[in-house]
Amino acid sequence: TQMFTGDSGNNDSFDQAPPIREIYVRGLPPGTRLILADTTAMFSDQTLLVDATAGPITIQLLPAGSFSGRPLDIKLISSSANAATILPFGAETIDVTASVVLVNQWNSLSITSA
C-alpha cells in the first residue's frame, strides 16, 4: 500500500517524497531587498521594497538586456512625502519615458524587458 500526501495547493506526492514547502521565518524572501537609500538594481533582484522615510530615493536600473524576460517589481512602502525615482540605464527608457516617479505609499512599478 502506498500513501499519498498533499499540500494546500493540491499537490500530491508519495510519502517518501513529500511536496516541497518553503517557509520564510525571518527576513525577506530571496530576490527581495529593502531599499533605504539610493541604489542600483542588482541582477539577483526580483522585488525592491522602497522606504523613503529618510528622504527621496533614486533607483538606477541595469541595462534592459540584463533582465531580458525577467520581471522586476518596485514598490514604495513608506507613507512619507518623499518619492522614489526609477531611472533607466543610459539613454534607455521605461515605456518611452525618461524616468518613473513613485509618489504615494503602495505605488508600484513592474518592469519586464523584452
TIMI-2910 file (N, C-alpha, C, CB; in pm, 1 decimal, decimal comma, always signed):
<rs>
+----------+----------+----------+----------+----------+----------+----------+----------+----------+----------+----------+----------+------+
!      n_x !      n_y !      n_z !     ca_x !     ca_y !     ca_z !      c_x !      c_y !      c_z !     cb_x !     cb_y !     cb_z ! resn !
+----------+----------+----------+----------+----------+----------+----------+----------+----------+----------+----------+----------+------+
!    +84,2 !   -117,2 !     +0,0 !     +0,0 !     +0,0 !     +0,0 !    +88,8 !   +123,6 !     +0,0 !    -95,9 !     -0,3 !   +121,3 !  Thr !
!    +55,7 !   +218,8 !    -86,9 !   +129,4 !   +343,9 !    -89,4 !    +39,8 !   +454,5 !    -39,9 !   +181,9 !   +375,1 !   -230,4 !  Gln !
!    +96,0 !   +545,5 !    +39,0 !    +18,3 !   +656,8 !    +90,3 !    +59,3 !   +783,6 !    +17,7 !    +37,0 !   +672,1 !   +242,8 !  Met !
!    -34,3 !   +873,0 !     -0,3 !     -8,3 !   +999,7 !    -63,6 !    -29,7 !  +1112,2 !    +36,0 !    -97,1 !  +1018,0 !   -186,2 !  Phe !
!    +48,7 !  +1216,7 !    +20,3 !    +26,8 !  +1336,9 !    +99,7 !     -6,7 !  +1449,6 !     +2,8 !   +152,6 !  +1372,0 !   +188,1 !  Thr !
!    -66,1 !  +1551,6 !    +54,7 !    -99,3 !  +1666,7 !    -28,5 !    -77,0 !  +1794,3 !    +48,8 !   -244,1 !  +1658,9 !    -78,1 !  Gly !
!    -62,8 !  +1903,2 !    -25,4 !    -47,9 !  +2030,9 !    +42,3 !   -165,2 !  +2121,0 !     +4,9 !    +87,3 !  +2097,7 !     +5,9 !  Asp !
!   -161,8 !  +2245,6 !    +50,7 !   -274,3 !  +2336,1 !    +27,0 !   -294,1 !  +2367,6 !   -120,9 !   -253,7 !  +2464,7 !   +103,6 !  Ser !
!   -193,5 !  +2343,6 !   -204,2 !   -206,6 !  +2367,0 !   -347,9 !   -253,2 !  +2242,6 !   -421,4 !    -74,6 !  +2414,1 !   -405,7 !  Gly !
!   -301,9 !  +2143,0 !   -348,5 !   -348,2 !  +2016,4 !   -405,3 !   -238,2 !  +1943,5 !   -481,3 !   -465,9 !  +2041,0 !   -497,4 !  Asn !
!   -113,5 !  +1958,4 !   -438,3 !     -1,8 !  +1885,0 !   -496,9 !    +16,0 !  +1755,9 !   -419,4 !   +129,2 !  +1969,7 !   -495,7 !  Asn !
!     +5,7 !  +1644,4 !   -487,6 !    +18,2 !  +1513,2 !   -424,7 !   +157,0 !  +1456,5 !   -448,4 !    -88,5 !  +1416,8 !   -478,1 !  Asp !
!   +200,1 !  +1371,7 !   -357,9 !   +324,9 !  +1300,2 !   -377,8 !   +324,5 !  +1176,0 !   -290,8 !   +446,5 !  +1390,0 !   -345,6 !  Ser !
!   +414,3 !  +1082,8 !   -323,9 !   +432,6 !   +967,3 !   -237,9 !   +490,4 !  +1014,3 !   -106,1 !   +524,0 !   +861,5 !   -304,2 !  Phe !
!   +462,1 !   +942,7 !     +1,2 !   +511,6 !   +983,0 !   +133,0 !   +662,8 !   +996,6 !   +138,1 !   +467,2 !   +883,9 !   +236,7 !  Asp !
!   +735,0 !   +914,4 !    +62,4 !   +879,9 !   +925,1 !    +69,5 !   +931,7 !  +1049,4 !     -2,4 !   +943,7 !   +801,2 !    +10,6 !  Gln !
!   +847,9 !  +1121,9 !    -77,2 !   +889,2 !  +1245,7 !   -145,1 !   +779,2 !  +1350,2 !   -127,7 !   +918,3 !  +1220,2 !   -297,6 !  Ala !
!   +764,4 !  +1403,5 !     -4,9 !   +656,8 !  +1497,8 !    +19,9 !   +674,1 !  +1627,0 !    -61,5 !   +649,6 !  +1530,1 !   +168,4 !  Pro !
!   +565,3 !  +1697,1 !    -86,5 !   +575,6 !  +1823,4 !   -159,8 !   +668,7 !  +1920,9 !    -87,3 !   +436,0 !  +1886,6 !   -177,9 !  Pro !
!   +739,6 !  +1997,7 !   -164,1 !   +832,0 !  +2095,6 !   -106,2 !   +753,2 !  +2218,0 !    -62,9 !   +943,6 !  +2134,9 !   -207,6 !  Ile !
!   +777,8 !  +2261,5 !    +57,8 !   +712,9 !  +2381,1 !   +110,3 !   +821,3 !  +2474,7 !   +161,5 !   +610,4 !  +2346,0 !   +223,4 !  Arg !
!   +818,2 !  +2600,1 !   +116,9 !   +916,5 !  +2696,6 !   +164,3 !   +850,2 !  +2790,1 !   +262,9 !   +978,4 !  +2775,7 !    +47,2 !  Glu !
!   +915,7 !  +2808,5 !   +375,7 !   +863,6 !  +2897,5 !   +478,7 !   +973,8 !  +2996,5 !   +514,4 !   +815,4 !  +2817,5 !   +605,1 !  Ile !
!   +940,3 !  +3124,3 !   +510,7 !  +1035,6 !  +3227,6 !   +549,8 !  +1000,3 !  +3271,7 !   +690,8 !  +1034,1 !  +3348,7 !   +449,9 !  Tyr !
!  +1081,8 !  +3228,6 !   +786,2 !  +1056,3 !  +3258,5 !   +925,4 !  +1107,4 !  +3398,4 !   +959,2 !  +1121,8 !  +3153,5 !  +1015,9 !  Val !
!  +1221,5 !  +3435,0 !   +905,8 !  +1280,9 !  +3565,2 !   +932,3 !  +1328,9 !  +3625,7 !   +800,5 !  +1398,1 !  +3553,3 !  +1034,1 !  Arg !
!  +1314,8 !  +3755,0 !   +790,3 !  +1370,9 !  +3823,2 !   +675,4 !  +1281,5 !  +3820,2 !   +552,9 !  +1501,8 !  +3763,7 !   +641,7 !  Gly !
!  +1338,7 !  +3864,0 !   +443,1 !  +1267,6 !  +3874,7 !   +318,0 !  +1295,7 !  +3753,5 !   +230,9 !  +1305,7 !  +4002,9 !   +245,4 !  Leu !
!  +1202,9 !  +3718,5 !   +141,9 !  +1226,9 !  +3606,3 !    +51,1 !  +1346,0 !  +3635,8 !    -41,4 !  +1100,0 !  +3576,7 !    -32,5 !  Pro !
!  +1407,6 !  +3533,0 !    -97,1 !  +1518,3 !  +3554,1 !   -189,7 !  +1476,4 !  +3646,1 !   -304,9 !  +1568,2 !  +3419,5 !   -244,6 !  Pro !
!  +1566,5 !  +3733,3 !   -346,2 !  +1537,3 !  +3824,4 !   -456,3 !  +1466,5 !  +3951,0 !   -413,8 !  +1455,1 !  +3755,1 !   -558,0 !  Gly !
!  +1437,9 !  +3966,5 !   -284,0 !  +1369,1 !  +4085,1 !   -232,5 !  +1466,1 !  +4166,2 !   -147,6 !  +1243,3 !  +4045,5 !   -149,5 !  Thr !
!  +1471,5 !  +4297,8 !   -175,0 !  +1558,1 !  +4386,2 !    -96,0 !  +1477,4 !  +4502,7 !    -42,3 !  +1676,9 !  +4437,7 !   -180,5 !  Arg !
!  +1510,5 !  +4544,7 !    +77,2 !  +1454,9 !  +4665,7 !   +136,4 !  +1550,9 !  +4778,8 !   +102,9 !  +1434,2 !  +4651,0 !   +292,3 !  Leu !
!  +1500,1 !  +4882,6 !    +36,9 !  +1582,1 !  +4993,5 !     -9,0 !  +1558,3 !  +5113,5 !    +82,3 !  +1550,5 !  +5029,0 !   -157,1 !  Ile !
!  +1666,7 !  +5165,4 !   +144,5 !  +1658,1 !  +5278,2 !   +236,1 !  +1735,9 !  +5400,5 !   +186,4 !  +1709,0 !  +5237,1 !   +372,2 !  Leu !
!  +1811,0 !  +5384,4 !    +77,2 !  +1892,2 !  +5493,1 !    +21,3 !  +1910,3 !  +5467,3 !   -127,9 !  +2031,5 !  +5504,0 !    +93,9 !  Ala !
!  +1966,1 !  +5565,6 !   -198,3 !  +1990,6 !  +5550,0 !   -341,6 !  +2064,2 !  +5418,8 !   -367,4 !  +2071,8 !  +5669,8 !   -397,0 !  Asp !
!  +2026,4 !  +5352,8 !   -478,7 !  +2086,5 !  +5222,9 !   -508,7 !  +2080,9 !  +5196,1 !   -657,8 !  +2015,6 !  +5110,4 !   -431,5 !  Thr !
!  +2152,5 !  +5094,4 !   -698,4 !  +2145,7 !  +5041,8 !   -834,0 !  +2088,1 !  +4901,9 !   -825,4 !  +2286,2 !  +5041,6 !   -903,5 !  Thr !
!  +1995,7 !  +4870,4 !   -914,2 !  +1937,3 !  +4736,2 !   -916,4 !  +2048,4 !  +4633,0 !   -938,1 !  +1828,3 !  +4724,6 !  -1027,9 !  Ala !
!  +2027,6 !  +4513,0 !   -885,4 !  +2125,4 !  +4405,7 !   -899,9 !  +2063,9 !  +4293,6 !   -982,4 !  +2172,0 !  +4353,1 !   -761,3 !  Met !
!  +2148,8 !  +4210,2 !  -1040,1 !  +2099,6 !  +4100,2 !  -1122,5 !  +2009,6 !  +4005,8 !  -1044,9 !  +2215,4 !  +4023,3 !  -1180,5 !  Phe !
!  +2031,5 !  +3993,0 !   -915,8 !  +1954,0 !  +3899,6 !   -833,3 !  +1819,7 !  +3956,8 !   -787,1 !  +2035,2 !  +3859,2 !   -712,6 !  Ser !
!  +1795,6 !  +4085,1 !   -811,7 !  +1672,1 !  +4148,7 !   -764,4 !  +1549,4 !  +4098,2 !   -838,9 !  +1682,1 !  +4299,4 !   -779,1 !  Asp !
!  +1443,6 !  +4076,1 !   -762,1 !  +1311,4 !  +4047,0 !   -816,5 !  +1210,8 !  +4148,6 !   -764,7 !  +1267,2 !  +3903,5 !   -780,1 !  Gln !
!  +1226,3 !  +4187,6 !   -638,8 !  +1136,4 !  +4284,3 !   -576,4 !  +1218,6 !  +4382,2 !   -493,3 !  +1029,6 !  +4213,0 !   -488,3 !  Thr !
!  +1192,7 !  +4511,8 !   -513,1 !  +1255,0 !  +4615,5 !   -433,0 !  +1145,9 !  +4685,7 !   -354,0 !  +1334,5 !  +4715,9 !   -521,6 !  Leu !
!  +1155,2 !  +4681,3 !   -221,5 !  +1061,2 !  +4749,7 !   -133,1 !  +1129,3 !  +4877,1 !    -86,6 !  +1018,1 !  +4659,1 !    -11,2 !  Leu !
!  +1076,5 !  +4992,1 !   -128,3 !  +1143,7 !  +5120,0 !   -107,0 !  +1082,4 !  +5193,3 !    +11,7 !  +1135,7 !  +5207,1 !   -233,6 !  Val !
!  +1166,6 !  +5222,2 !   +110,7 !  +1125,5 !  +5300,6 !   +227,3 !  +1195,8 !  +5435,1 !   +217,3 !  +1160,2 !  +5227,1 !   +363,3 !  Asp !
!  +1121,0 !  +5538,3 !   +174,3 !  +1176,8 !  +5672,2 !   +153,5 !  +1149,8 !  +5764,0 !   +272,5 !  +1119,3 !  +5734,2 !    +26,4 !  Ala !
!  +1133,1 !  +5708,3 !   +390,7 !  +1104,8 !  +5788,0 !   +509,7 !  +1214,2 !  +5892,1 !   +535,4 !  +1090,0 !  +5696,9 !   +631,4 !  Thr !
!  +1339,6 !  +5854,8 !   +518,0 !  +1451,1 !  +5944,0 !   +549,0 !  +1478,2 !  +6047,3 !   +439,8 !  +1575,3 !  +5862,8 !   +572,7 !  Ala !
!  +1424,9 !  +6028,3 !   +321,9 !  +1448,0 !  +6121,7 !   +211,3 !  +1419,0 !  +6056,5 !    +78,0 !  +1591,4 !  +6173,2 !   +213,5 !  Gly !
!  +1414,6 !  +6137,4 !    -28,6 !  +1388,8 !  +6082,5 !   -162,3 !  +1494,2 !  +5978,9 !   -200,4 !  +1385,5 !  +6195,1 !   -266,9 !  Pro !
!  +1453,3 !  +5881,4 !   -280,0 !  +1543,1 !  +5772,9 !   -319,7 !  +1542,7 !  +5760,8 !   -471,2 !  +1501,3 !  +5638,6 !   -253,9 !  Ile !
!  +1662,2 !  +5736,9 !   -526,5 !  +1676,9 !  +5711,7 !   -669,3 !  +1725,5 !  +5569,1 !   -689,9 !  +1774,6 !  +5813,2 !   -734,3 !  Thr !
!  +1659,8 !  +5498,8 !   -781,2 !  +1698,6 !  +5361,8 !   -814,2 !  +1743,5 !  +5361,1 !   -960,0 !  +1580,1 !  +5260,0 !   -789,8 !  Ile !
!  +1868,6 !  +5323,9 !   -980,9 !  +1925,5 !  +5317,1 !  -1115,3 !  +1912,1 !  +5173,8 !  -1166,1 !  +2075,2 !  +5363,4 !  -1116,1 !  Gln !
!  +1851,4 !  +5157,0 !  -1282,0 !  +1834,9 !  +5023,9 !  -1339,4 !  +1958,8 !  +4983,3 !  -1417,3 !  +1711,7 !  +5019,1 !  -1429,8 !  Leu !
!  +1979,1 !  +4854,1 !  -1431,3 !  +2085,1 !  +4799,8 !  -1514,9 !  +2036,5 !  +4800,6 !  -1660,0 !  +2125,3 !  +4655,1 !  -1469,0 !  Leu !
!  +2123,1 !  +4773,6 !  -1755,4 !  +2078,4 !  +4768,2 !  -1894,9 !  +1961,9 !  +4670,5 !  -1911,7 !  +2194,9 !  +4727,6 !  -1986,9 !  Pro !
!  +1865,4 !  +4709,2 !  -1993,8 !  +1744,3 !  +4627,8 !  -2011,2 !  +1777,4 !  +4484,4 !  -2052,2 !  +1652,8 !  +4691,3 !  -2115,7 !  Ala !
!  +1880,1 !  +4466,1 !  -2131,1 !  +1918,1 !  +4331,9 !  -2173,9 !  +1961,5 !  +4242,1 !  -2059,2 !  +2028,4 !  +4340,5 !  -2274,3 !  Gly !
!  +2001,6 !  +4301,0 !  -1948,1 !  +2042,7 !  +4223,6 !  -1830,8 !  +1926,5 !  +4150,2 !  -1766,7 !  +2107,7 !  +4314,0 !  -1728,9 !  Ser !
!  +1805,8 !  +4203,2 !  -1785,4 !  +1687,5 !  +4146,0 !  -1723,1 !  +1591,8 !  +4087,7 !  -1826,9 !  +1616,2 !  +4251,4 !  -1639,8 !  Phe !
!  +1640,1 !  +4056,9 !  -1943,8 !  +1554,6 !  +4011,7 !  -2053,0 !  +1460,4 !  +3899,6 !  -2008,4 !  +1640,1 !  +3964,4 !  -2170,0 !  Ser !
!  +1329,7 !  +3928,6 !  -2014,4 !  +1227,7 !  +3830,5 !  -1979,7 !  +1202,8 !  +3812,5 !  -1831,3 !  +1264,3 !  +3701,5 !  -2036,6 !  Gly !
!  +1280,5 !  +3880,6 !  -1746,6 !  +1264,0 !  +3866,4 !  -1601,8 !  +1192,5 !  +3988,4 !  -1545,1 !  +1400,9 !  +3847,2 !  -1532,6 !  Arg !
!  +1089,9 !  +3967,4 !  -1465,3 !  +1020,8 !  +4082,6 !  -1404,9 !  +1100,0 !  +4141,8 !  -1288,5 !   +881,4 !  +4041,4 !  -1356,5 !  Pro !
!  +1085,6 !  +4272,3 !  -1272,5 !  +1140,2 !  +4342,9 !  -1157,2 !  +1027,1 !  +4428,7 !  -1103,1 !  +1267,8 !  +4429,7 !  -1194,8 !  Leu !
!   +991,4 !  +4408,0 !   -978,0 !   +884,3 !  +4483,7 !   -913,8 !   +945,3 !  +4580,1 !   -812,9 !   +782,1 !  +4388,8 !   -844,9 !  Asp !
!   +899,8 !  +4705,9 !   -818,9 !   +946,7 !  +4809,3 !   -727,0 !   +824,8 !  +4870,9 !   -660,7 !  +1032,4 !  +4918,2 !   -800,9 !  Ile !
!   +821,8 !  +4873,4 !   -527,0 !   +706,3 !  +4925,4 !   -453,9 !   +750,7 !  +5024,0 !   -347,7 !   +626,6 !  +4811,2 !   -389,9 !  Lys !
!   +684,4 !  +5139,3 !   -341,8 !   +708,8 !  +5239,6 !   -237,9 !   +625,6 !  +5200,7 !   -116,1 !   +672,7 !  +5385,2 !   -287,9 !  Leu !
!   +692,2 !  +5167,3 !     -5,9 !   +619,4 !  +5118,6 !   +111,5 !   +605,3 !  +5223,5 !   +221,1 !   +688,5 !  +4997,4 !   +167,5 !  Ile !
!   +675,2 !  +5336,1 !   +208,6 !   +668,4 !  +5438,9 !   +313,2 !   +553,9 !  +5535,4 !   +287,0 !   +801,1 !  +5516,1 !   +322,0 !  Ser !
!   +504,1 !  +5596,3 !   +394,0 !   +391,5 !  +5689,9 !   +382,9 !   +437,5 !  +5835,6 !   +386,9 !   +291,0 !  +5664,6 !   +495,1 !  Ser !
!   +567,9 !  +5859,4 !   +382,3 !   +620,3 !  +5995,8 !   +387,1 !   +592,5 !  +6068,6 !   +255,1 !   +772,1 !  +5994,3 !   +416,8 !  Ser !
!   +625,8 !  +6197,2 !   +251,2 !   +607,0 !  +6276,8 !   +129,3 !   +720,6 !  +6256,2 !    +30,1 !   +595,6 !  +6424,8 !   +164,2 !  Ala !
!   +820,7 !  +6175,8 !    +66,0 !   +936,2 !  +6153,5 !    -21,0 !   +904,9 !  +6052,7 !   -130,8 !  +1055,5 !  +6105,7 !    +60,8 !  Asn !
!   +959,8 !  +6078,0 !   -248,8 !   +933,0 !  +5994,0 !   -365,1 !  +1049,2 !  +5899,0 !   -392,7 !   +905,9 !  +6080,7 !   -488,0 !  Ala !
!  +1019,9 !  +5799,5 !   -474,3 !  +1122,3 !  +5709,2 !   -527,1 !  +1124,7 !  +5728,0 !   -677,9 !  +1093,8 !  +5558,4 !   -488,1 !  Ala !
!  +1241,7 !  +5759,6 !   -730,9 !  +1256,9 !  +5781,1 !   -874,7 !  +1333,4 !  +5664,3 !   -934,6 !  +1329,5 !  +5915,2 !   -904,1 !  Thr !
!  +1277,5 !  +5605,2 !  -1040,1 !  +1340,8 !  +5492,9 !  -1107,6 !  +1397,1 !  +5544,9 !  -1240,0 !  +1239,3 !  +5374,3 !  -1130,4 !  Ile !
!  +1528,4 !  +5526,6 !  -1257,7 !  +1596,0 !  +5574,8 !  -1377,7 !  +1643,7 !  +5457,6 !  -1462,2 !  +1714,3 !  +5665,6 !  -1340,6 !  Leu !
!  +1611,5 !  +5457,1 !  -1591,0 !  +1663,7 !  +5352,6 !  -1678,3 !  +1813,1 !  +5371,5 !  -1702,9 !  +1587,9 !  +5351,6 !  -1811,3 !  Pro !
!  +1876,0 !  +5271,6 !  -1756,8 !  +2019,0 !  +5274,8 !  -1784,3 !  +2048,1 !  +5364,2 !  -1904,7 !  +2072,5 !  +5132,4 !  -1808,7 !  Phe !
!  +2144,7 !  +5454,0 !  -1891,4 !  +2189,6 !  +5537,6 !  -2003,7 !  +2075,0 !  +5606,1 !  -2075,7 !  +2267,3 !  +5454,3 !  -2102,4 !  Gly !
!  +2068,9 !  +5587,4 !  -2208,1 !  +1966,8 !  +5650,3 !  -2291,3 !  +1840,9 !  +5564,6 !  -2303,1 !  +2022,8 !  +5678,5 !  -2429,3 !  Ala !
!  +1835,4 !  +5451,1 !  -2231,8 !  +1716,1 !  +5366,1 !  -2238,0 !  +1598,0 !  +5438,7 !  -2175,4 !  +1740,5 !  +5230,7 !  -2166,3 !  Glu !
!  +1478,2 !  +5387,2 !  -2200,5 !  +1356,5 !  +5445,0 !  -2143,3 !  +1274,1 !  +5336,7 !  -2077,3 !  +1273,7 !  +5517,1 !  -2251,0 !  Thr !
!  +1179,4 !  +5379,4 !  -1996,6 !  +1080,0 !  +5289,3 !  -1937,6 !   +948,4 !  +5323,8 !  -2005,4 !  +1070,9 !  +5304,1 !  -1778,3 !  Ile !
!   +905,9 !  +5239,8 !  -2097,3 !   +784,4 !  +5267,2 !  -2176,2 !   +787,5 !  +5409,2 !  -2231,9 !   +657,3 !  +5246,8 !  -2089,9 !  Asp !
!   +894,5 !  +5443,2 !  -2300,5 !   +921,7 !  +5570,8 !  -2367,7 !   +932,1 !  +5690,9 !  -2274,0 !   +814,8 !  +5597,3 !  -2467,7 !  Val !
!   +946,4 !  +5670,8 !  -2143,9 !   +966,8 !  +5784,0 !  -2052,2 !  +1107,9 !  +5776,4 !  -1993,2 !   +859,0 !  +5784,0 !  -1938,1 !  Thr !
!  +1161,7 !  +5893,4 !  -1960,6 !  +1299,0 !  +5900,9 !  -1910,2 !  +1311,8 !  +5853,0 !  -1766,5 !  +1349,6 !  +6042,2 !  -1920,3 !  Ala !
!  +1201,7 !  +5853,0 !  -1690,4 !  +1204,9 !  +5805,3 !  -1552,5 !  +1061,5 !  +5780,6 !  -1506,0 !  +1277,3 !  +5907,6 !  -1458,9 !  Ser !
!  +1049,8 !  +5707,5 !  -1397,4 !   +920,1 !  +5684,9 !  -1333,5 !   +934,8 !  +5727,5 !  -1187,8 !   +873,5 !  +5533,5 !  -1345,7 !  Val !
!   +837,6 !  +5804,0 !  -1137,6 !   +841,9 !  +5851,6 !  -1000,0 !   +724,3 !  +5791,9 !   -922,9 !   +838,6 !  +6007,0 !   -994,7 !  Val !
!   +755,2 !  +5723,1 !   -814,4 !   +652,9 !  +5668,6 !   -724,7 !   +636,2 !  +5769,0 !   -611,5 !   +692,2 !  +5524,6 !   -669,9 !  Leu !
!   +514,5 !  +5822,8 !   -596,1 !   +491,5 !  +5932,8 !   -502,9 !   +413,9 !  +5890,2 !   -379,0 !   +417,9 !  +6043,8 !   -572,5 !  Val !
!   +315,2 !  +5805,8 !   -395,7 !   +226,9 !  +5767,1 !   -285,6 !   +258,5 !  +5627,3 !   -235,3 !    +81,4 !  +5774,6 !   -329,4 !  Asn !
!   +235,4 !  +5606,7 !   -105,5 !   +254,8 !  +5474,8 !    -46,5 !   +178,3 !  +5371,0 !   -125,5 !   +210,8 !  +5473,4 !   +100,4 !  Gln !
!   +241,9 !  +5257,8 !   -151,9 !   +191,8 !  +5141,6 !   -224,5 !   +192,6 !  +5160,3 !   -375,4 !    +53,0 !  +5109,8 !   -179,3 !  Trp !
!   +237,2 !  +5278,9 !   -426,6 !   +260,0 !  +5291,4 !   -570,2 !   +365,2 !  +5186,6 !   -606,4 !   +306,5 !  +5438,4 !   -610,6 !  Asn !
!   +351,4 !  +5130,0 !   -726,3 !   +448,8 !  +5029,3 !   -766,2 !   +472,3 !  +5033,5 !   -916,8 !   +402,1 !  +4889,8 !   -723,6 !  Ser !
!   +579,6 !  +4972,1 !   -957,4 !   +616,6 !  +4960,4 !  -1098,2 !   +662,4 !  +4818,8 !  -1121,0 !   +727,4 !  +5063,0 !  -1138,4 !  Leu !
!   +606,8 !  +4755,1 !  -1223,2 !   +650,7 !  +4622,2 !  -1263,6 !   +712,1 !  +4634,6 !  -1401,5 !   +532,6 !  +4519,1 !  -1262,9 !  Ser !
!   +834,6 !  +4592,3 !  -1414,2 !   +908,5 !  +4603,3 !  -1540,3 !   +949,0 !  +4464,4 !  -1587,4 !  +1033,8 !  +4694,2 !  -1524,0 !  Ile !
!   +927,8 !  +4438,1 !  -1714,8 !   +980,1 !  +4316,7 !  -1777,8 !  +1038,7 !  +4359,6 !  -1910,8 !   +868,3 !  +4205,6 !  -1796,2 !  Thr !
!  +1166,0 !  +4338,7 !  -1928,2 !  +1233,5 !  +4376,5 !  -2052,0 !  +1212,0 !  +4268,8 !  -2157,9 !  +1384,4 !  +4398,9 !  -2027,5 !  Ser !
!  +1189,3 !  +4313,9 !  -2279,2 !  +1168,0 !  +4219,8 !  -2390,2 !  +1299,2 !  +4164,8 !  -2439,6 !  +1093,5 !  +4286,9 !  -2505,3 !  Ala !
+----------+----------+----------+----------+----------+----------+----------+----------+----------+----------+----------+----------+------+
</rs>
